[in-house]
Amino acid sequence: MGYAARHRISGWGLVLLGMMLAAMPVSAQYFRFGKNKVQYRAETWYYVQSTHFDVYFYGGGEPLARFTARAAEQAYARIERLFQYRIRHRIPLLVYPSHNDFAVTNAVDLPIYAEGIGGVTELFKNRIAVPFTGDYRDFRRVIHHELVHAVLNDMFYGGSLLAILQNNIRLRLPLWFNEGLAEYAALGWDTESDLYVREAILGDHLPPIERLDGFFAYRGGQSVWDYIAEQYGEDKIGEILQRMQAAGSVEEAFRRATGLSLAELSDRWHRALREIHFPEVAAREDLNDIARPLITREDGFYNTSPALAPRGDRLAFITTKNGLFDVYLADADDGTILRRLVAGQTSRAFESLRVLTPGLAWSPDGEHLALAVKSGPHEAVAILDVYTGRATHHAVPGVDQILSVAWSPDGRRLALAASAGPQSDLYLLDLATGETTNLTRDVFSDHEPAWRPDGTALAFHSDRGPHLVPGQVTSPDSLVEGYRAYDLYLLPLDGGPMRRLTADAHWDDRSPRFGDDPDRLLFISDRNGIPNLYEKNLVTGEERPLTDLTIGVMQAALSADGKKAALVSLRDGTPSIYMLREPFERDVGRGPLAPNVWAQRVQPPAGEAPAAVLARNSVREANPFLRDATDGIPFARDRTRTPAAPLLADALTAFFELPGETPRPAPETADSTRAKGIRVDFRTYEFSRAFEEARQARYRDDPRDDPPAEDPFRPRNAVDEAGRLKPKRYRLNFSPDIIYGTAGYDVLYGVQGITQMMFSDMLGDHRILVATNLLIDLRNSDYLIAYHYLPRRTDWRFTGFHTARLLPDFSGGVPTYYRYRQYGASLTASYPLDKFHRVDAEVSVVGASQADITEASVPTRTRAL
């Protein structure tokens, strides 16, 4: 018996030639197989290069790409000082002009329903993908947030999943650590996070640090880092990160840097929060005491976008009652659910709903509801008959995404807040003709238009500051760095001058709403650190608070007569909808509301927060938030408070430099070593020229023999003659995502090995996969190669494979061993009709063979497939 006596019979056949028409609707479940990412357009991509970043864009996205590069460089300068770390590799950013395009990206794996995702950083290539959603302030925050993830990936994981596998890196950053630090680095602290943490600590459901997950990984984690920065100074953050690199443990890094375990740190953090928030309970009013909760956690885990019918008897809202975002109708008096109006995200007509902005509006007669939706390849406004359920769609050409809608008092027009390319503007849509008019035509972020009851003007909030003439500022290059607050504006529709209604450099005045009086405007402002309702008299200019809440308001809607207000606030950690009656008749005093601790940190006012008034001197000195609130120094919003001190590597290099010498960066191939168990990575260090001269003198080599290493942070041909970033055409270039293999030797089978490799381009449109399981030789091994072509609407996939198995046959008493082999190839095409329907076609060719490797004299049984 042996390999010498062998019979081999092979048969090739066409086994499968199938056409599978999959045009049946797919039931709507999270992440269920069958949903499609539809590339409705084939785009031509370009990129620009700044010092540290490659920014990819397409179409008319060059202005947005330049803004992204500038914002990323500004954010990285702060992160570098905060973390005391310099990145080793360039970071790519992919910019999408709308969330709709971002949701179908191939560069990163997103869930099919990605409405709530504002950006993502992946680890294969350390890519950042971000959509522009019509607001430059938030866009800058998302860039900063995602850049923190990319820098941490570079710092702890070598910048790729491949580096993790090659170096056997086992450190895992907890979600609260990663997401909380990203939020803190981008914002410091902010009103919305203060609202969430305040509600959680007062409701006694704020988890300890080790159990911060879900949404609290963001808000709670941000609060932890805010506590550390205020208690120990921001330089403590860099120290914690450096100690983590040395110790390889989050717990140990905190213990060495602060002297506390995470459990001890958590107790002190909780105590500090209780000290600043508990006094608020006695000083302010509870929304549960002045308003009635209508839609709570029992009705859905995320309740948003309330819209009151003109008579105030019915409430339309968006909720996650059935897992997906649907539109429901409820009784406005007792909250009874009347019916579901729209099953969102289950059909082409309602492929996507606007859940983060108020996307619902009632017609003046109360019979129809307008919804901002994505319908196939277009943005549209769906007009829904609330009695019959029938809907008609009005396409809005020339816009990338509709953010909010408002119905005119005469019922003939809709006011829209929408974005197109790098601009977010106000539009008018004529329902009879379909004509669309851009009212503002500039780069500023204009949001939530509200009709004056007489139909003569629109109120809205914006970050435009003193720029009251539409169309004058059209390039994002002119937007200055720094925090830009929202103010209220009134835009006459007869061509009259725009009017600025509020002006506050520190706080947001937003979400204007009219009742039946054209001179009384309700709006939300966080000017005392808590989002409260305010009234603005457009004749006298007087402003007064209507509420003085403990928690605060997130969204507001008014009935046509102004006698009812539907408010969104937190209840047991869940966004819930309340009904407040006679909001304009409320009286909490004419003077400004007492600030909370957060407001006092930002803008030391004339008054003091309740916690600052009640706290003993010892508590004021021990509590870091109270110290910051009472030191008289304003909180540096949207910027790092760390002094621009030199990095440690710079200081060490400067100490050893000879006079007149210029340090050069270490090449990427520089090695690292260990000293007393601590790994020191010299790839991030800069050394004096004296080290290189000493090496040359010792080994007597010619420095001209070594070509100079190209500096990755000095890209060639990156700017044009005017000094602006120069667009370059994107070229297909494969790079590895995973290369992983093992090898061994067996006395019976000889050499064995397993290999897995995956390559792709930067956009994720082209992918090559190779997998092998080698045994003895190619005839006895398994291997697969696949190529995916994904840049266009039709997705193509080619796969070739070979499998081999040695199996015994015991039917004759003496075992006979056969080698069974299968090999073949398949070509698959998938054409999505829309997100829920597609046509699939596949052609496969398979061959099979059987070889007797035991006895040559025994005939081999064969089968042809």
N, C-alpha and C positions, 0 to 999 in steps of 0.2 A: 504494500500500500504506500502511496506517496504521490507527490505532485507530478512524477514522470508519466504515470499512466493516467491520462485525462482525456475525456471526450467533451467537446463543447459544441452546443447547438444554440444559436441565437435567432431570434425572430423579431423583425421590425414590422410594426403595423400602425396604421392610423387608428388609434383607440377612441379618441373623442374629438368630435367636431361639433361644438354646441353653441347655440345662440340662446341666451337666457334674457328674456325681456322682463326686467324688473321695474315695471311702471306702476306697480300697486302702491298705494299710500302706506307709509311705515308708521306704526303707532308711536306716539310721542312718549318716550321714556328717556331718562338721562343716559347719555353716552351709549345708547343701544346701537348695535350694528345696523347700518343702513342709512344714517344721516350723511349728507353730502357737504363737502366744502366746494362751493361752485366758484370757479375763476371765470367770471362773466367777461372779463377783458384780458387780453394778453398785453402786458405792460412792458415797456422798454426801461430797464433799470440803469441808473447812474450812481456814482458815489463821489463824495468830497472827502478830503483828508485834512483834519486839523492835527495838532501836535500829537495827541494821544488817541484819536478816534477816527474810524472810517464810518461815515454816515451814508447809508444807502437810501435811495429814493427813486421815484419814477414820475412820469408825467410832468406836471407843472410844479413839482414839489421842491424845486431848488431853493426858494426863499425859506421854506420850512426846514430844509436840511441845514442851511447856513445858521438859522436860529438854533437848531438842535446842537450843532457843533459848538457854537458859542456858549450855550447854556451848559453843555456837558463839560467844557473846559473850566467854566466858572465853578461848577459843582465839584469837579475833581480837585481843584485847587484847595477847596475847603476840606474835602475828604482826606486829602494828603496830609494836611496839617492836623486834622482831628485824629486820624489813625496812626500818624507818624510812619507812613508807609508809601512807597512808590511802586506803581505797577510795573511788571516786567514784560507785559505783552500789550499790544494795541487792542483796543476793545471795539468791536463792530456794533453799530446801532442801525436798525432797520426802521424807517419812519413811514407810517401809513397815513394818508390824509383823512381817513375816516375810520371809525370803529368797524364798519361793515367790511372794509378791505382787510383790516387787521384780523378779524375773526376767521378769515379763510387763508391765513398765511401758512405756508409750508415750512417755514424756518423753525417754528416751534410747534409742539403738540399742545393745542388748546382743546378744551372740551367743546362739544358741538354748540352748547349754549354758553357763550362767553360774554354776555352783556355786561356783567359786573366786573370784568377784568380790565384794568386800565393800563397794563403793561406787563411784560414778563421777561425774565432773564433765564436762559438755559445754560447747561453746563457742558454740552458737547463741544461748542466753539466759544463759549462765554459770550453769546450774542444777546443783545438787548433788542426787543421789538416793542415799539410804542405807537399807539394811534393818537392823532390829534383830534380832540373832541370839542373844539371850538372855544377853548379857554387857555390862554397862554400862561396864566398863573398856575393852573393845575397841570398843564403840560410840563412846565419847568419843574414842578414838584415830582411828577412821575419820572422824569429823566433823572433827577437827583436820587430818588428812591431806588430805581433799578440800577443805577450806577454803583450804589453802595453794595448791592448783591454781586455785581461783577468784580468790584475791588476785593470783596471778601473771598470770592472764588479764586481770584488770582493770588491772594495772600495765603490762604490756607490749603487750597486744592491745586495750585499750579495752573489754574485757568482753564482746565478741561477735565472731562471725565477720564480721558486717556491718561492724564497725569496722576489721577487718583489710583487707577489700576496699576500703573507702572511703579508707583512709589508706595503702594499698599497703605494709603492714608486712611485712617479709621476715625478721625475726628469728625463728629457730627455736630453741626451748629443747631441748637434748638430753634424752633420756629419763632418763639418770642424774642430770642437773641437776634436772629437774622432780620425779621420783619420789623421788630421794634427799633433796632438800630437804624434801619433804612428810613423809617418814618421820622425818627429823631434827627438824623443828619439832614433830612430834607426840610423839616419844619421847625425843629426845636420843640416847641409846644404850641398848641392851637386850640381854638374854641371848641371845635367838634370833638376832639379827643378829650378835652376837659369835661364836656357834657357826658360822654360815654362812661368815663371813669368815675365821675361824680355820681351818676345814677347807680353804678355798680357798687360803689363803696357805701352809699346810703341804703341801698337795697340788700346789702350783705351778700352779694353774689360775685364779688371780685375774687378770682382764684389767687392762690399763692403763685409766686414766680414760676415754680417748676411745673405748674399745671395751666399756664396761660396758653391757650390754643384757640383755633378758630379766629373769630374777629378780635378777641382779646389778645391774641398774639401780636396784632398790630397796635391797637390802642393801649392795651396794658403794657406790652413790651416797650412802647414809646415812653410811657410814664416811668417805667423802671429806669431807663437811660436818662430821662429828665431828672429823676431823683439823684442818680449817681453824679451827673454833671453839676447839679446845684449843691450837693453835699460835699463832694470831693474836688470839684473843678473839672472842666472838660478834658484836661490832660490825663485824667484818670482813665478815660475811655481808651486812649492810645496805649496806656500801660496795661490795661486788661488784655487788649489784643496781643500785645507783645508777649505777655506772660502765657497766653494761650498757645502761641507758637512754640514756646519753650516747653510748657508742661503737657500740651496735648490734651487738656481737660478743661472744660468750662468751669466746673466746680472748683478745681485747684487754682485756676487763674483768678477767680473772684476772691478766694481765700487769701492768696498771696498779695493781691492788690489792695483789698479793703480790710483784711483781717477778719472777715465774716464769711460764714457759709451762706449758701443761697437761701436756706431756710431762715437764718438769722437776718439776712438782708431783707427778705420778704416781710418779716415781722416789722422791721423798722420802716419799710416803705408803706405798709398798710397803716401803721400808726400815724405817720406824717400826713397821709391822706385823710384819715379820720379827723385829725386836728384842724385841718383847713376847711373840711366840708361839713362836718356835723353842726357847727354854729349856724350854717346857712338855713337849717330846717326851721329854727325859731324866728329867723329874720325875714323869711320870704313866704310866698304862698305856694301850696301844692296844687298842681293842675287837676288832680283828682278831686279837689275840694271845690273848684270853680267851674269845671267842665265835666261832661259825662263821657266815659270811655265807651266807644261804639264798636270798634274793630280791634281786637286784641290777639294775643297768641293763640287763643282757641280758634280763631278764624284764619290764621296764617302766620308764618314765621317772618314775613317781611311785608308790611302793609304800607303802601306809598301812593303818591299822586292822587290825593283826594280831589274830587270835583263835585261841588254842590249844584243841584239843579236850580234854575232861576228862582223857583218858589221856595227852595230850601227844604223840600219834602223828601228828596231822594239823594243818595250819595253814590257816585261812581268812584271806583278805586281799583288799583292794581295790587294783587296779592299772590302769595305762593301757596295758596290753600291746597292745591293738588300737586305740588312739586314743581310745576312750571308757573311762569308768570301769566296770570289770567286777569281779565277785567270782570269785575262783579258789580252788581247793583244792590244797594241796601237801603232800608228805611232810615231816614236821617234822624228820626226821633228815638228809636230804640235799638238800631243796629241790626235788625232782622235782615238776613240775606234773602233778597227777593229772587235773584237768578244770576246765573253766569251769562254775561253778555258776549264775551269773546274767549275762546280757548286759544290762548296765545301760543306761539312757537310750535304750532302743529300743522300749519298749512301755508301755502305760498302767499295767500292774502294777508296773513298775520304772522309772517316769518319771525319778526322781532318787534318787541315793544320797548318804549323808552321808560326804563324803570328808575333811572337816576335823576331824571328831570321831570317836571310836571308836563306830561304828554297827553292830557285829556282836557276837553272843553265842551260845554253844553251849548246847544243852539238856544237863541232867545226864547223860543216857544217850548223848550224842554222836551222835544220829541226826538232829537238826534244828538249823537255824541261824536265829536271829532277826536281821532286818535292819530298820533304820529307813529308810523309803522315803516318797516322795511318790507316791501312786497316784490319778491324776485330781485331783479337787478336794480330796482329803483327805490328811491325814497318817496313816500306818498303820505297823504292824509286820507284816512278812511273815515267816511261819514256813515255812521251806524244808526239805523232806526232802532230805538231802544224797545219798541213794542214788537216788531216783526223779526228783528235780528238781521235783516238784509243790510248789506254794506255796499257802498260805491267808493271807488278809489280815485283820488285826484293826484296824479303824478305831479311832482314839483321838479321841473327840469333845472339843471345847473347847480344843484346843491348835493353835497356829499352825505349830509345827515341832518334831519330835523330834530331839534332839541325840545321845543315846547310850542304849544298852539294856544290861541285865544280867539274866540268868536266875536265878531263885531255886533254891536247892539241892533243893527238893522238886519243881521243875518245874511248879508251878501258877501262878506269878506272874512278871511282868516288872517290874523297876524301870526307870523312864525318867527321863531329864533332858530336859525340854521347856519351851518358852516359850509363853505365851499373853498377847497384848497386851504390856504393859510389864513382865511378870514372867517369871522363869525359875525353875522349881520342880522338885522331885522328885515323881514319881507312881508309883503301883502300878497295874498292869493285871492283873486276874484273867482268865486265859485261858479259863476255863470260862464265866463269866457276861458277860465284856466290861466289867465295872464298873471305873471308873477312880477312884482316890483321890488327891487332892493332899495331899502330906505336909508341905510347907513353907509354901506360901501367902503368900509375901512377896516383896519386890522384889529380894532379893539373888540373885546369880548362883550357882546350885548346879549342879555338874557331876560327871559320871562316877561314878554310884553303883556300889558294889561290895558284894556280899552277904557277910556274915559266914558262914563255913561251916556254923554251926548255924542259920542263917536267922533270927536274932533281931534283927539290926540291919543298917543300911547305912552304909558309910563313903563319904565324898565330899569333894570340895574346894569351897571357897566363899570369897567375899570378905566374908562377913557379920561378920567381926570378933568382938566380944563378944556379939552378938545371938543368943542360944541358944534363945529361945522363938519357934517359928514363928508367922507370922501377925500379928506386932505392927507391923512396918514394911511398909507396902503402897504407898507413894507414892515415885516417883523424886525428888520434890522434896526428900526428906530426905537423899539421898545427897550427901555432902560432896565438894568438889573435892579432887583429888589422887590419888596412886598408892595403890591398895588391893591388897595382896598376897593371894594365895590361901593358905589354911590348911586343914588336915584336920579333919574332924568325924565323929562317930559318932552316928547317929540310931537309938535303939531303936524297934522297931516295936510294942512293947507299951504305948506312951504314956509311957515314962520320959523323963527330961530329956536333951536333946541334950548331947553332950560335945565340947568342943574339944580336939583332940589335939595340935596344934602352934600356935605363935604367933610369927610373925616379921614385923616391919613392912617388911622390905626385900626378902625373897626369897619365891618361890613354892614351896609344898609342895603337890603335886598328884598326880593319877592313883593313888589308893590301890588295892592289889590284895591279896587274901587267897590263901593256899595252903590246906592242910588244917588249919592251926593257927589257931583263932579269936583267938588272942592275939598273933600275929605278923603285922604289916602291912608290905608292901613299898610304897614310893612313890618319886616322882621329886622332887628338890629341886635348885635352882640356888644354894644358899646359899654355895658357894665360887666362884660365877660360871659354873660349868659344870653342866648338868643331869646328875646322877648318881643311882644307885639307893641308897636308904636303907632301913633296917628300923626299925620302931617297935614296941616291946614294950608292949602295952596294959595289962599288969599292973604292970610296974615303971616304965613311962614312959620307959625308956631308948631312945635313938636312936643308931644307928651307921651309917656309910657302908658300902655293899657294893661300890662301885666308885670308882675315882679316875681318870676317863677324860680323855684329851686332848681329844676332840671333844665327846662328850656324848650323851645319850639324848633322843629326842623323844617316843616312845610306848613303852608296856610292856604285856605280857599274860602271865599266869601259867597254867600247867596246874593242874588241881584239886589235885594233891598238892604243888604248889609247887616241884617239882624241875626245871622248865624255865621259862625266861622268853624270850618273843619280844620283841625290842627293835627299834625303828626308830631309825636313825642315818644320818648322811650318809656316802656312799662315792662318791668321784669326783664330788661335787656332786649326787648323786642320793639321795633318801630310800630306804634299803635296809633289809631285815629280817634281823636276826641271831638266832641261837639261843644262849642262855647256859644252861649246866647248873648245877644246884645253887646258885642265887643266894643263898639264905639261909645257905649254908655258907661263903661268901667272907669273907675277913678282910683288911681294908686298914688296920687300926688303929682304936682306940676314939676317939681324939681327932678334932677337926675337921680336915677336909681343908685343905691349904694353899690360900689364895685365888689366883686368877689376877689379872691386872692390872685387869680389869673389876670384879671383886669388891672389890679394894682401892680403886678409884675411888669406888664406892658407899658402902662402909663400911670405913674404915681399921681393919683388925683387928689382933689381937696379932701375928700372923705376917705375912710378906711374900710376895709372889708370886715364883716362881722368877726371872722376869726382873728384878725389883727387887733380888733378892739378888745376881745375877751382874753386873748392869750397873755399869760404871765411872761415876764422878761426872759425867764429860763426857757420857756417854750419857743419864744421868738428867736432866741439864739440857737436852739437845738434843731428847730424845724427848718430845713433848707428852703422850702417854698416861702415861708414867712420871712426868712432872712432876705430872700431876693425881693419880696414885695415891699419890704420896709427900708431897704438900703438907699432908696431914692434914685437908683440907676435904672433907666428903662431897659426892659428885655430887648435884646437885639434880635428882632424878628427876621426870619428868613436869611440869617447869616450866622456863621460860626462866631462864637465868642472867644475862641482860642487865639491868643496872640500869635502873630506870624513868626513864630520861633523857627530857627533852622532845624531840619531833620537831624536825628542823631548821627546818621551816616555822614551828613555834611559836616557836622561838628568834629567828628573823629578824623575825617579826611583833612579838614582845614588844620587840625592840630599837627598832623604829620607832614603837611606839604612844605616844600621848599619855597622860598620867596620867588615870585614871578611864574610859578608853575600853574598849569591848568589841568585839573583832574579829568580823566576820561572815564566813561562808563565801562564797567566790566562787561566782557562779551557774554552772549547768551549761553555759551558753553561752559562758563565758569562753574566749578564744582562746589560742593558743600562738604562740610566735615562735621565731626562730632567732638565735643570736648566735655568730659565728665558726664556723658549721657545726654547732653543738650545739643540738639542739632542746630548748627549755625549755617545759614544759607547766604553765601557770599555773592550770589547773583544780584542782590539788591544793594551791594556796597560799592562805593567808589574809592579807589586807592590812588595814592600819589604816584607821579611818574617815576619817583625814585625806585619803587619796587620793580618796574619794568627795566630800568637801567641796570639795576643790580643783577637781574636775571640774565640780561644780555652780556654783562661783563663776566659773569661766572661761566656761562656756557659758550661765550664767544660766537654767538650767532648774529647774523645780520638782520636788523629789524625789517629790512626791505623784503626778506624772504616771507614774511607773514603779511598777507593782504589785510588792510584795515577792516575791522568788522563794521558792517553798515549799521548805523544807529536807527532802530525801528521808529524812534520818535522824531526823526527828521525826514519826513516823506519827501520824495522828489516830485518836482513839477506840481506842487500842491496849490499854488496861488497863481493868479494871472497878473498881468502888468499893473493892474489897478490895486493889487494886494488883496483881492477877494478870493475865497476858496474856489478852486477851478473844478468844474464837473468833469468826471471821466466816465467813459462808457463801461458798464459792467461786463466783465469777461468771465466765461465759465472756467472755474478752477476748482478741482477736487482737493479736499483735505481730509485726513482721517478723523472719524468720530470715535471709533473703537478699534483697537488692534489688541487682541487678547489671545494668548495661546499657552498650552502646556505640552510637555513632552515627557516620554518615559520609555523604559525598555523592559520587555518581558522575555523570559528565557524561552517561552513557547512561541509567542507571536512576534518577537523582535521589537523594532522601533514602533512606538505609538505616539499619537499626538492629536490634540484638539485645537483648532484655530477658529476665531471669529473676527471678522473685519467688516467695518462699515465706513464708507466714504460718501461724502456729499459736498455740494457746493454751498456757498454762503446763504443762498436764498432757500435751500432745501428743495429746489425743484428737480434736481438730478441726484439719484442715490444709487450706490453700488453696494451690494451685500455679498460677502463671501463667507462660507462656513464649511469647515472640513473636519472629518474624523478619520485620521489616517491610521491604517493598520496594515503592516507588512509592505504592500505596494498599492498602486492605484486601483487594481482590480478588486481588492478586498476592502476598499475604503469608501466612505461617504463624503460627498462634497456637493455644494450648491453654490450657484452664482445667480444673482438677480440684479436687474437694472430697472429703476422706476423713473419714468419721465412724467413730470407733474406740472409744468409751467402753464399749460393751456387748459381749456375747459375739459377736453378729453384726457383722461389719465391712462397712460400706457405702462404695462408691466411685463417684462420678459424674465422668465425663470428657466434655468437649466439645472438638472440634478442627476446624481448617480448614487445609488445605494447598493450595498452588498451585504449578504448575510451567509454565514456558514451554518447549515442546519443538518442534523443527523436524521437518517431514516432507519428505524428499528424493526421494520416489518419483516425482514428476512432473517432475524435472529442475530446476525452480525451487523453492526451499525455501518451504514453507508453515508458518507458525508457529501453534501452538495453545496456548491456555491450558487446562491440565487442573486441575480443582479437585475436592477431596474434602472433605466436611464431614459431621459427624455427632456422635453422642453415645452413651455407653454407661453402663449402670448395673450394678454388680457387687455381689453379696452373697456373703459367705463365712461359713459357720457351722462352727466347729471342734467336732467331737465330743470330741476330746481333743487332746493335743499331736501325735499322729501321724495322725489321721484328720480329714477335714472334708468338707463339702458345699459346692460352689461353684455359683453360678448367675449368668448374665450375659445381659443384653438389650442389643442394639446396634442403632442406626439409622444408616445411612450414605447420603449422597447424593453423586452425581458429576455433573460437567458438563464439557463441552468447548466452547470458543469459538474460532472462527477469527479471529485478529487481523490477518491478512495481506490477504485479498481478500474483499470482501463478496459478490461474484458467485459464488464457489465454494460449493456446498452443504456444509454442515457434517455430518460423519458423527457419529452419536450412538449411545450405548449406555446402556441403562437397567439399573441394578444394583438 
